[in-house]
């Protein structure tokens, strides 16, 4: 009977601590910070299953996508979700990364997969550049004008 009393006491003590930590917001804070792990862990698990030779190479496509998306979510979690308005093309890059892994590690290596991967990665890069130019473009133009003016003023040759 004394063992049951101690076991019940330990269970009640742990339950009390869990309830207290929950009411203090510890679990909601940890959930808000570490929720991208719920996306990263399945992506890594798919890679482990493939490299353990338990599943076919096609699972690398969603595995690569999940890893890229989890890293994007971690970045946005740390620096703020308003940065996603600049980084949304990385969702396209996630598909490109998954397809490239499938091409790289798959046994058949269809060339259309490599072509699609490169095209999606290029489209993602173009979209990132366009988004940055759209938002910061006027600053880039202003800096270019300032640099050109300084160069024209300090240049030895007269271009006028």
Backbone bond lengths (Angstrom), bond angles and torsions (degrees), N, CA, C in turn:
res aa  C-N    CA-C-N  psi(-1)  N-CA   C-N-CA  omega(-1)  CA-C   N-CA-C  phi
1 X - - - 1.433 - - 1.520 113.06 -
2 X 1.342 121.17 -35.19 1.465 119.75 179.57 1.518 112.57 -64.14
3 X 1.340 118.45 -31.99 1.463 120.19 178.73 1.523 111.11 -64.48
4 X 1.322 117.00 -39.65 1.464 120.54 178.37 1.517 110.78 -64.36
5 X 1.339 116.20 -37.11 1.454 120.09 179.89 1.526 110.72 -65.26
6 X 1.323 116.76 -42.34 1.464 120.39 178.45 1.527 111.36 -68.55
7 X 1.306 117.03 -40.96 1.468 120.68 179.08 1.523 110.42 -63.26
8 X 1.309 116.47 -45.11 1.456 119.94 179.16 1.530 110.31 -65.19
9 X 1.314 117.51 -38.19 1.462 120.90 177.73 1.517 111.89 -64.11
10 X 1.333 117.63 -41.64 1.464 121.43 178.84 1.531 110.26 -65.57
11 X 1.327 116.36 -41.33 1.465 120.08 179.71 1.533 110.22 -64.37
12 X 1.327 117.32 -43.78 1.465 120.28 178.21 1.523 111.48 -65.38
13 X 1.330 116.86 -38.49 1.465 120.91 177.46 1.530 111.09 -62.92
14 X 1.327 116.97 -46.69 1.468 120.85 178.27 1.524 111.90 -64.01
15 X 1.347 116.00 -41.47 1.463 119.44 178.29 1.523 110.81 -62.65
16 X 1.326 116.83 -40.23 1.456 120.37 178.07 1.518 112.00 -63.26
17 X 1.352 117.27 -42.78 1.468 120.57 177.68 1.526 111.74 -64.16
18 X 1.322 116.49 -41.08 1.465 119.79 179.34 1.527 110.50 -63.82
19 X 1.328 116.58 -43.53 1.463 119.87 178.72 1.524 110.77 -64.15
20 X 1.343 116.66 -43.13 1.463 120.74 179.80 1.528 111.34 -63.30
21 X 1.333 117.04 -44.99 1.468 120.07 178.69 1.523 111.24 -64.66
22 X 1.328 116.35 -36.09 1.460 120.12 177.15 1.517 111.99 -65.14
23 X 1.320 116.87 -42.20 1.463 120.47 179.84 1.527 111.72 -70.36
24 X 1.338 117.59 -27.06 1.460 120.73 177.83 1.527 112.36 -80.82
25 X 1.333 117.68 -7.18 1.454 121.12 176.12 1.509 114.86 89.05
26 X 1.330 117.42 13.03 1.466 119.77 -178.45 1.528 110.52 -65.90
27 X 1.332 116.78 -44.08 1.463 119.15 -176.58 1.527 112.02 -70.92
28 X 1.321 117.52 -35.74 1.471 118.57 177.70 1.522 110.52 -68.42
29 X 1.340 117.73 -35.70 1.461 121.04 176.19 1.522 110.57 -64.37
30 X 1.345 116.42 -47.68 1.467 119.53 179.63 1.523 111.39 -64.11
31 X 1.328 116.61 -37.73 1.463 119.97 177.65 1.515 111.96 -66.37
32 X 1.322 116.95 -36.85 1.461 120.51 179.97 1.523 111.60 -69.93
33 X 1.320 117.10 -30.18 1.459 120.71 -178.62 1.528 111.83 -86.74
34 X 1.311 117.06 -43.74 1.460 120.76 -170.37 1.522 114.90 -101.94
35 X 1.330 119.71 11.32 1.452 119.75 -179.62 1.527 113.32 -64.24
36 X 1.347 121.59 -26.91 1.467 117.89 177.21 1.527 113.42 -62.60
37 X 1.320 117.25 -16.73 1.463 119.08 175.20 1.521 111.13 -63.92
38 X 1.325 117.11 -26.40 1.462 120.07 176.85 1.524 111.65 -68.13
39 X 1.307 117.67 -17.96 1.460 122.47 175.35 1.533 109.68 -96.25
40 X 1.335 117.13 -37.95 1.457 121.70 -176.85 1.528 112.41 -70.42
41 X 1.310 117.38 -41.19 1.467 120.60 -175.74 1.526 111.93 -62.43
42 X 1.345 121.22 -45.78 1.472 118.50 176.14 1.535 112.65 -62.99
43 X 1.332 117.15 -34.98 1.467 119.25 178.04 1.519 111.63 -64.20
44 X 1.317 116.42 -44.28 1.469 119.84 177.96 1.525 109.93 -68.06
45 X 1.333 117.18 -38.19 1.463 120.70 178.96 1.530 111.30 -61.53
46 X 1.318 117.58 -39.91 1.468 120.12 176.94 1.522 111.01 -63.07
47 X 1.332 117.25 -38.63 1.465 120.04 176.74 1.526 111.01 -65.96
48 X 1.324 116.99 -42.94 1.464 120.81 179.61 1.527 110.42 -63.16
49 X 1.325 116.66 -41.96 1.463 119.64 178.66 1.518 111.79 -64.25
50 X 1.337 116.95 -38.10 1.461 118.40 178.24 1.530 110.82 -68.40
51 X 1.321 117.19 -49.63 1.459 119.30 -177.20 1.524 111.91 -70.73
52 X 1.335 117.73 -15.63 1.454 121.74 170.59 1.522 111.69 -85.65
53 X 1.314 116.43 4.09 1.464 124.86 178.26 1.532 112.70 59.68
54 X 1.325 115.91 38.74 1.453 120.55 178.64 1.525 112.65 -102.66
55 X 1.330 117.67 -22.13 1.460 121.90 -178.54 1.533 108.44 -134.12
56 X 1.337 117.83 159.81 1.467 119.68 179.62 1.531 112.54 -72.35
57 X 1.319 115.10 168.91 1.467 121.65 -174.82 1.521 113.11 -67.13
58 X 1.305 118.41 -19.33 1.461 120.73 -177.45 1.529 111.43 -65.19
59 X 1.330 119.33 -19.82 1.466 120.62 178.36 1.527 111.37 -72.42
60 X 1.318 117.79 -10.10 1.461 119.95 176.70 1.526 111.66 -70.62
61 X 1.327 117.16 -23.36 1.470 119.29 178.49 1.531 110.48 -64.70
62 X 1.338 119.82 -56.73 1.465 117.10 176.95 1.528 112.41 -68.36
63 X 1.329 117.30 -28.52 1.462 119.64 177.75 1.514 112.03 -63.49
64 X 1.320 117.04 -45.75 1.459 120.85 177.69 1.515 112.00 -65.65
65 X 1.336 115.71 -38.98 1.463 119.47 178.28 1.522 110.83 -62.46
66 X 1.323 117.10 -45.50 1.456 120.43 -178.00 1.522 112.16 -64.62
67 X 1.326 117.13 -37.50 1.467 119.97 179.44 1.534 110.15 -66.59
68 X 1.327 117.31 -45.09 1.467 120.26 179.19 1.529 110.56 -63.66
69 X 1.332 117.02 -42.97 1.455 119.85 -179.44 1.529 111.07 -65.91
70 X 1.327 117.13 -39.04 1.468 119.76 178.89 1.519 110.78 -63.76
71 X 1.334 117.25 -41.46 1.463 119.72 177.83 1.524 111.12 -65.05
72 X 1.321 116.55 -37.77 1.464 120.74 176.01 1.530 110.44 -63.57
73 X 1.335 117.12 -42.01 1.459 120.52 179.83 1.524 111.46 -67.19
74 X 1.335 117.56 -37.58 1.467 120.63 176.91 1.528 109.34 -63.34
75 X 1.320 116.27 -44.85 1.472 120.98 179.00 1.524 110.46 -59.74
76 X 1.324 116.61 -46.15 1.466 120.15 -179.64 1.528 111.26 -68.49
77 X 1.327 117.19 -33.91 1.456 120.80 177.00 1.520 111.16 -63.73
78 X 1.324 117.00 -37.69 1.457 121.25 -177.56 1.528 112.30 -79.50
79 X 1.324 117.40 -42.19 1.460 120.66 -172.84 1.520 114.18 -102.53
80 X 1.303 117.25 -2.63 1.459 120.11 178.68 1.517 111.47 106.72
81 X 1.319 114.52 144.40 1.459 119.70 -175.53 1.523 112.66 -77.38
82 X 1.317 118.00 -8.83 1.456 118.79 176.16 1.525 111.25 -71.45
83 X 1.331 117.78 -17.86 1.466 120.13 176.74 1.524 111.78 -71.07
84 X 1.334 117.07 -13.98 1.459 119.77 178.93 1.530 111.49 -67.93
85 X 1.325 118.02 -20.60 1.462 119.18 177.25 1.526 111.10 -68.58
86 X 1.332 117.47 -19.47 1.459 121.40 174.79 1.525 112.03 -97.29
87 X 1.318 116.96 -26.90 1.463 121.17 -171.03 1.524 114.07 -102.99
88 X 1.321 119.39 6.82 1.459 120.51 -178.88 1.526 113.39 -58.06
89 X 1.354 120.81 -28.35 1.465 117.62 178.36 1.530 113.54 -65.24
90 X 1.317 118.41 -11.88 1.457 119.73 177.34 1.524 111.96 -69.54
91 X 1.322 117.72 -17.02 1.459 119.32 172.24 1.533 109.89 -66.00
92 X 1.304 117.19 -37.09 1.470 121.41 175.17 1.527 109.13 -68.75
93 X 1.337 116.76 -39.82 1.456 120.52 179.48 1.528 111.51 -63.79
94 X 1.326 118.21 -30.63 1.469 120.83 176.78 1.513 111.74 -60.76
95 X 1.327 116.38 -42.07 1.472 120.19 176.85 1.529 109.80 -65.03
96 X 1.330 116.80 -40.71 1.464 120.88 178.86 1.526 110.87 -62.73
97 X 1.323 117.18 -41.37 1.465 120.73 179.86 1.521 110.91 -65.22
98 X 1.330 116.90 -42.74 1.460 120.10 178.01 1.518 112.33 -63.09
99 X 1.331 116.94 -43.46 1.464 119.86 178.16 1.526 111.75 -65.27
100 X 1.317 116.59 -38.04 1.461 119.37 179.40 1.529 110.95 -66.50
101 X 1.319 116.97 -39.08 1.467 118.93 175.96 1.525 111.26 -63.34
102 X 1.315 115.74 -40.28 1.468 119.42 177.40 1.530 110.60 -61.76
103 X 1.329 116.66 -42.39 1.461 119.93 177.78 1.527 110.95 -65.72
104 X 1.310 116.73 -41.86 1.454 121.54 -174.63 1.521 112.33 -69.18
105 X 1.324 117.16 -41.90 1.453 120.31 -173.51 1.521 114.14 -105.66
106 X 1.330 117.71 -9.52 1.455 120.27 179.63 1.515 111.67 -71.97
107 X 1.309 116.66 157.60 1.464 120.20 -176.82 1.531 112.20 -82.34
108 X 1.337 118.41 -30.86 1.467 119.67 -174.80 1.522 112.95 -85.41
109 X 1.313 119.27 -30.80 1.468 125.06 179.86 1.535 113.47 51.09
110 X 1.315 117.89 61.97 1.466 118.73 176.73 1.529 110.45 -69.50
111 X 1.340 117.21 132.83 1.469 119.39 -177.23 1.524 113.63 -66.68
112 X 1.318 118.24 -23.81 1.464 120.11 179.30 1.529 110.44 -66.27
113 X 1.322 117.80 -29.06 1.466 120.90 178.65 1.525 109.85 -69.13
114 X 1.335 116.86 -42.18 1.468 120.18 177.37 1.525 110.55 -64.72
115 X 1.317 116.92 -42.01 1.461 120.90 179.00 1.528 110.91 -62.58
116 X 1.317 116.78 -44.44 1.464 120.28 178.85 1.526 111.07 -64.62
117 X 1.327 116.04 -39.31 1.465 119.70 179.54 1.521 111.73 -64.16
118 X 1.311 116.71 -44.87 1.467 120.65 179.49 1.525 110.62 -66.61
119 X 1.329 116.48 -40.74 1.473 119.80 179.59 1.531 111.16 -64.10
120 X 1.322 117.21 -42.28 1.461 119.68 179.46 1.529 111.53 -68.73
121 X 1.330 117.22 -38.54 1.472 119.75 177.53 1.526 110.41 -65.46
122 X 1.332 117.12 -40.97 1.461 120.16 178.13 1.531 110.77 -65.38
123 X 1.330 116.67 -42.04 1.464 119.72 177.84 1.530 110.68 -62.46
124 X 1.311 116.10 -39.97 1.466 119.73 177.70 1.523 111.05 -62.90
125 X 1.325 117.28 -43.46 1.462 120.77 178.79 1.530 111.22 -64.55
126 X 1.316 117.00 -41.33 1.470 120.54 178.55 1.522 110.37 -63.40
127 X 1.333 116.64 -42.34 1.460 119.45 179.59 1.523 111.78 -65.43
128 X 1.336 117.70 -38.44 1.471 120.54 177.31 1.527 109.47 -62.62
129 X 1.320 116.85 -44.87 1.468 120.63 179.84 1.526 110.37 -63.48
130 X 1.333 116.89 -43.82 1.468 119.54 179.34 1.526 111.62 -64.23
131 X 1.320 117.41 -40.44 1.461 120.14 178.90 1.520 110.33 -64.57
132 X 1.327 116.92 -42.33 1.463 119.77 179.31 1.524 111.13 -67.33
133 X 1.331 116.79 -40.19 1.466 118.95 177.76 1.522 111.27 -66.91
134 X 1.312 116.94 -37.04 1.456 120.47 -179.27 1.524 110.45 -65.53
135 X 1.341 115.92 -39.00 1.463 118.48 -176.64 1.527 112.34 -89.52
136 X 1.313 117.22 -38.57 1.466 120.72 -177.03 1.516 112.34 -111.08
137 X 1.306 117.90 8.87 1.454 121.86 -174.38 1.507 114.52 -61.63
138 X 1.311 117.00 -39.88 1.458 119.45 -178.46 1.524 110.48 -65.38
139 X 1.328 116.58 -33.70 1.470 120.04 176.82 1.526 110.66 -68.59
140 X 1.333 116.08 -39.89 1.466 119.62 177.99 1.524 110.44 -64.33
141 X 1.330 117.24 -40.05 1.469 120.53 177.89 1.525 110.46 -65.56
142 X 1.328 117.02 -41.37 1.466 120.40 179.06 1.525 110.90 -63.11
143 X 1.314 117.43 -43.75 1.469 121.11 178.90 1.523 110.19 -64.93
144 X 1.325 117.61 -39.11 1.466 120.59 178.12 1.526 110.88 -64.28
145 X 1.321 117.31 -41.80 1.468 120.17 177.11 1.525 111.64 -63.44
146 X 1.322 116.79 -42.49 1.465 120.36 178.81 1.517 110.67 -63.07
147 X 1.338 116.73 -44.40 1.463 120.48 179.54 1.524 110.79 -64.61
148 X 1.318 118.29 -40.75 1.463 121.33 178.56 1.524 110.74 -65.60
149 X 1.328 116.79 -39.91 1.466 119.71 178.08 1.515 112.07 -64.47
150 X 1.324 117.26 -43.12 1.465 120.72 177.95 1.524 110.30 -63.72
151 X 1.338 115.28 -42.26 1.467 119.05 -179.88 1.524 110.48 -63.04
152 X 1.336 117.34 -41.22 1.463 120.25 -179.75 1.531 111.30 -67.52
153 X 1.329 117.10 -35.53 1.455 120.10 -179.48 1.526 112.31 -72.98
154 X 1.313 116.88 -36.01 1.455 120.12 -175.34 1.521 113.76 -96.52
155 X 1.286 116.86 -3.30 1.457 121.13 -178.04 1.538 110.58 -70.40
156 X 1.313 117.39 143.51 1.471 122.53 179.91 1.520 110.24 -71.33
157 X 1.328 116.16 -42.36 1.452 119.23 -178.22 1.521 110.18 -81.66
158 X 1.298 113.89 147.29 1.460 120.15 177.15 1.532 107.93 -91.40
159 X 1.305 115.70 118.84 1.472 121.56 -179.27 1.526 111.60 -96.72
160 X 1.309 119.06 -2.18 1.450 121.76 -174.66 1.485 110.28 -90.31
